[in-house]
């Protein structure tokens, strides 16, 4: 069975727990949690991940800064990134996608939607 | 060997070949006769069948009966296929429903788990705010806590606006006060209200009949168009679990303070 390592970068423990619940349904998934952008950057640069789910509004380092730093790293250029945020405006979506995010989901999240997006980006049938 | 013997041998050989040829020709002629007879028989049967309307009718009847049988069989198969497709559709719909229920239960579980994960009042309030933002999808809202001494619902935590922007409300007065006094969730179809005395949703927080506070929502996130069934279940969950979480954290805070006071006395007496 293929293993998928997924990083969740989110400051809200409630959201992290919800995302873990949703993504655990992907067989063979291994989920790592980070509580802010800096923690996320540390984890993503020191380990291999197949997918990252990133919130935008976070303390220490926000999600947009994290995405731009990740995309500057050659080894992380192709890692799929999904933004999960309360910011629903089109300009926020455009900005995140321009920085290199692959998908943009708004809160309140639907577990099915998160799962479908993760499956598509991980190329799971 | 003499020349005469040689001629006899060749004559015998020729006779043998000739006899075999004659036998083969005879066999061919017999086979030919048999086939011609068979052909004549078939011709006669066809002609008889063509001339005998009774035979044709019988044959037609047999064929029609067979066709009817096959048609019935086909209808039966089609009916079974339709039933299977319908069953399949029902299973697919049920699967979607179960998935949705599963997701909703996960949301409710996470919300209640988080609410009871701490006895610190500020943490409880933070978790309530997280739940209302992330699970309900509210942009501007306020959490009120009931002050028994003043009889007022005081704003203690908020999102989208600073706490002082929200007015204190006497129990039983205004949308929030009435909702708490009656212990009934107040909801409207609107998705925003600029008047901070008239929320679009007011969730009373009560432990049994004792008022604890309220969550008043004034504006939903832009992408949130309307409340769902899950939102109403979350309101019910918050009404009970957020209330007990606040109540427990208040009791814990009080007991901590009392414990510190007693410890202070003991320290004073024993030193």
Interface residues (C-beta under 8 A of the other chain):
Chain A: X12 X13 X14 X15 X17 X18 X21 X22 X86 X88 X89 X106 X107 X108 X109 X110 X111 X112
Chain B: X99 X100 X103 X106 X107 X109 X110 X111 X113 X114 X117 X127 X130 X131 X133 X134 X135 X136 X137 X139 X221 X222 X223 X224
